[in-house]
């Protein structure tokens, strides 16, 4: 959500979309997530697979982690929708394509995608250009986080009802925020209607990673720093759970990254597995 140019998504959002597309192009089926629409939105041009950060071997664990967390979120949304929840909020939506790929679920919801104004203007234009449009149940909510924009106020202005349960999702965001900023966001979300659910990813400190994944984390940190979006916050699972409890959530749960590997990658013959280093907080009000 930081470091973007005017009227364009940031480098992190683009890279995530391209990794999800790479999963379709270089990994054999079954695909954990089938997302070719993000590639169409990004329109990176010929030769995008030749980028150093798209090297199929070097990025194997990262792209597996990206599709695993996206699949986990989509399974959560489908489950909550079946339970009668009708509001879905994506904080730092980037090139999220759930609304375009899964309209049979999304159209039963009011979907609110929150991101920087430039990203939202760009995405709205691209959705129209590609023929998807922006249906009435999809709300692209621009919030200037860097200027201290109140995302909850902007959500309400877009039609969000804080008095009804919602699913709130934030993936790939907390590492760019101070711990105070994340704690403040947790307090806001914990104040939403009872029955609301938050799914939030967080990066683990290097010492908690598998040895094989530490060089990848160092490379990611270096790349993030170079692109103007440095990683500033890492959390141990107990620290994140304590932060959520202090914010006022009724129930908090840690979802380890390896549990997603077991859920979505067991039985694969190609050995594809997500890298370690990013876990999830699942919390309910």
C-alpha positions in Angstrom: 0.0 0.0 0.0 3.1 2.2 0.1 5.6 3.4 -2.4 3.2 3.6 -5.4 3.4 5.9 -8.4 0.4 8.1 -9.2 -2.4 6.1 -10.8 -0.7 2.8 -10.7 -0.4 -0.2 -8.4 2.8 -0.7 -6.4 5.5 -3.1 -7.3 4.5 -5.5 -4.5 1.0 -5.9 -5.8 2.2 -6.4 -9.4 4.8 -9.0 -8.3 2.2 -11.0 -6.3 -0.2 -11.0 -9.4 2.6 -12.2 -11.6 3.7 -15.0 -9.2 0.1 -16.2 -9.1 0.1 -16.3 -12.9 3.4 -18.0 -12.9 1.9 -20.8 -10.8 -0.5 -21.5 -13.7 2.2 -21.3 -16.4 5.0 -23.3 -14.9 3.6 -25.6 -12.2 1.7 -28.7 -13.2 -1.9 -29.3 -12.1 -3.7 -29.5 -9.8 -3.3 -25.7 -9.4 -3.9 -24.4 -5.9 -5.4 -21.2 -7.3 -6.2 -20.5 -11.0 -5.6 -16.8 -11.4 -4.7 -15.6 -14.9 -6.8 -12.4 -14.6 -4.2 -10.7 -12.5 -1.8 -11.1 -15.4 -4.3 -9.5 -17.8 -4.8 -6.6 -15.4 -1.1 -6.1 -15.0 -0.3 -6.3 -18.7 3.4 -6.5 -18.0 4.3 -7.0 -21.7 6.3 -9.7 -23.4 9.4 -10.9 -21.5 7.9 -10.6 -18.0 8.9 -14.1 -17.2 12.5 -13.1 -17.9 12.6 -10.8 -14.9 15.0 -11.9 -12.1 12.1 -12.0 -9.6 10.1 -14.3 -11.9 12.8 -17.0 -12.1 10.7 -20.3 -11.9 13.2 -22.1 -9.7 14.3 -19.2 -7.4 10.7 -18.1 -6.8 9.1 -21.6 -6.3 8.5 -21.3 -2.6 7.3 -17.7 -2.8 4.7 -18.2 -5.5 3.5 -21.4 -3.7 3.1 -19.2 -0.5 1.2 -16.6 -2.5 -1.3 -19.0 -4.0 -1.7 -20.9 -0.7 -2.7 -17.8 1.3 -5.0 -16.6 -1.5 -6.7 -20.0 -1.6 -7.0 -20.0 2.2 -8.8 -16.6 2.1 -11.1 -17.7 -0.6 -12.1 -20.9 1.3 -12.7 -18.7 4.3 -14.9 -16.3 2.3 -17.0 -19.2 0.8 -17.5 -20.6 4.3 -18.5 -17.3 5.9 -20.8 -16.5 3.0 -22.5 -19.9 3.5 -23.0 -18.8 7.1 -24.8 -15.7 6.0 -22.1 -13.0 6.2 -22.7 -10.5 3.4 -19.8 -8.1 3.7 -16.2 -8.7 2.6 -13.4 -6.1 3.0 -10.0 -6.4 1.5 -7.4 -4.0 3.0 -4.6 -3.3 0.6 -6.4 -5.1 -2.2 -3.8 -4.5 -5.0 -4.6 -6.7 -7.9 -7.0 -9.0 -6.1 -9.2 -10.8 -8.6 -11.6 -12.7 -6.4 -14.6 -10.6 -7.7 -13.7 -11.4 -11.3 -12.8 -15.1 -10.8 -15.5 -16.1 -8.4 -18.5 -14.1 -9.2 -20.8 -16.9 -8.1 -19.7 -16.2 -4.5 -18.7 -12.5 -4.8 -22.1 -11.4 -6.2 -23.8 -12.7 -3.0 -21.7 -10.2 -1.1 -20.9 -6.6 -0.9 -17.2 -6.6 -1.7 -15.1 -3.6 -0.6 -11.5 -3.3 -1.9 -9.5 -0.7 0.0 -6.3 0.7 -1.4 -4.4 3.9 -2.3 -6.3 6.3 -4.7 -3.8 5.8 -7.5 -4.2 2.0 -7.4 -8.0 2.2 -7.3 -8.2 4.6 -10.2 -5.9 2.4 -12.3 -7.8 -0.8 -11.4 -11.2 0.7 -12.2 -9.9 1.8 -15.6 -8.3 -1.6 -16.3 -11.5 -3.5 -15.3 -13.5 -1.4 -17.7 -10.9 -1.8 -20.5 -11.0 -5.6 -20.1 -14.7 -5.8 -20.1 -15.3 -6.8 -16.5 -16.6 -3.5 -15.4 -17.4 -2.7 -11.8 -20.7 -4.3 -10.7 -22.9 -2.7 -8.1 -21.7 -5.2 -5.4 -18.0 -4.3 -5.9 -16.8 -1.2 -4.3 -13.3 0.2 -5.0 -12.6 2.3 -1.9 -9.7 4.8 -2.2 -8.0 5.7 1.0 -4.8 7.8 1.3 -3.1 5.8 4.1 0.1 7.9 3.9 -2.0 11.1 4.6 -3.6 9.4 7.6 -6.9 8.5 5.8 -9.6 6.9 7.9 -10.3 3.7 6.0 -13.3 2.8 8.2 -14.9 6.2 7.6 -14.3 5.8 3.8 -15.8 2.3 4.0 -18.9 3.6 5.6 -19.2 6.3 3.0 -19.0 3.5 0.3 -22.0 1.7 1.9 -20.3 -0.6 4.4 -22.5 -1.3 7.5 -20.4 -1.6 10.7 -23.4 -3.0 12.5 -23.5 -6.2 10.4 -20.8 -8.9 10.5 -18.0 -8.8 7.9 -14.9 -10.7 6.8 -11.9 -8.4 6.9 -8.7 -9.6 5.1 -5.3 -8.1 5.1 -2.5 -10.0 3.4 1.0 -8.9 2.7 0.5 -5.6 4.5 1.7 -5.7 8.2 5.4 -5.9 7.3 5.2 -2.4 5.8 3.4 -0.9 8.9 4.7 0.1 12.3 3.5 -2.1 15.1 1.6 0.8 16.5 -0.3 1.2 13.2 -1.2 -2.5 13.1 -2.4 -2.3 16.7 -4.6 0.7 15.8 -6.1 -1.2 12.9 -6.7 -4.2 15.0 -8.6 -2.1 17.5 -10.8 -0.6 14.8 -11.6 -4.1 13.4 -12.2 -5.6 16.8 -14.9 -2.9 17.2 -17.0 -4.2 14.3 -20.2 -6.2 14.7 -20.1 -9.4 16.6 -19.5 -12.4 14.3 -17.0 -10.5 12.2 -13.8 -12.4 11.2 -10.3 -11.0 10.5 -7.6 -12.9 8.5 -4.3 -11.1 8.6 -0.8 -12.3 7.5 2.4 -11.4 9.3 6.1 -12.1 8.7 8.1 -14.1 11.2 11.5 -13.0 12.5 14.3 -14.7 10.6 15.2 -17.0 13.5 11.9 -18.7 13.3 12.3 -19.5 9.6 13.5 -22.8 8.2 17.2 -22.5 7.4 16.6 -23.0 3.7 14.2 -20.0 3.6 16.4 -17.4 5.4 18.3 -16.4 2.2 15.0 -15.8 0.5 13.8 -13.5 3.3 17.1 -11.6 3.2 16.6 -11.1 -0.6 13.0 -10.0 -0.1 14.0 -7.5 2.5 16.8 -6.1 0.3 14.4 -5.8 -2.7 11.7 -4.2 -0.6 14.2 -1.6 0.7 15.5 -0.9 -2.8 11.9 -0.3 -4.1 11.1 2.2 -1.3 8.8 -0.2 0.6 11.0 -1.5 3.4 9.9 -4.3 5.8 9.5 -2.6 9.2 7.7 -5.2 11.4 8.0 -8.8 12.2 6.1 -10.8 14.8 6.4 -14.0 16.7 3.0 -15.9 16.8 2.6 -15.2 20.5 3.3 -11.5 20.0 0.6 -11.3 17.2 -1.9 -13.2 19.3 -1.3 -10.9 22.3 -1.7 -7.9 20.1 -5.1 -9.1 18.8 -6.3 -10.0 22.3 -5.3 -6.6 23.6 -7.2 -5.0 20.7 -10.4 -6.7 22.0 -11.0 -9.7 19.8 -13.1 -12.4 21.4 -11.3 -15.4 19.8 -7.8 -15.4 18.3 -6.0 -18.2 16.4 -2.6 -18.7 14.9 -2.6 -20.4 11.4 1.0 -21.5 10.7 2.2 -21.4 7.1 3.1 -25.1 7.1 -0.5 -26.0 7.9 -1.4 -24.5 4.5 1.2 -26.7 2.9 -0.4 -29.7 4.4 -3.9 -28.5 3.4 -3.2 -27.6 -0.3 0.1 -29.3 -1.4 -0.1 -32.8 0.1 0.3 -35.5 -2.5 1.9 -33.4 -5.2 4.5 -35.2 -7.3 6.5 -32.1 -8.2 7.5 -31.3 -4.6 6.0 -27.8 -4.8 5.7 -26.3 -1.2 5.3 -22.8 0.2 8.3 -21.2 1.8 8.2 -20.6 5.5 8.1 -17.1 7.0 4.6 -15.9 6.7 1.8 -17.0 9.1 -1.8 -15.9 9.6 -3.8 -14.5 12.4 -7.5 -15.6 12.4 -9.6 -13.5 14.9 -13.3 -13.1 15.5 -15.2 -10.4 17.3 
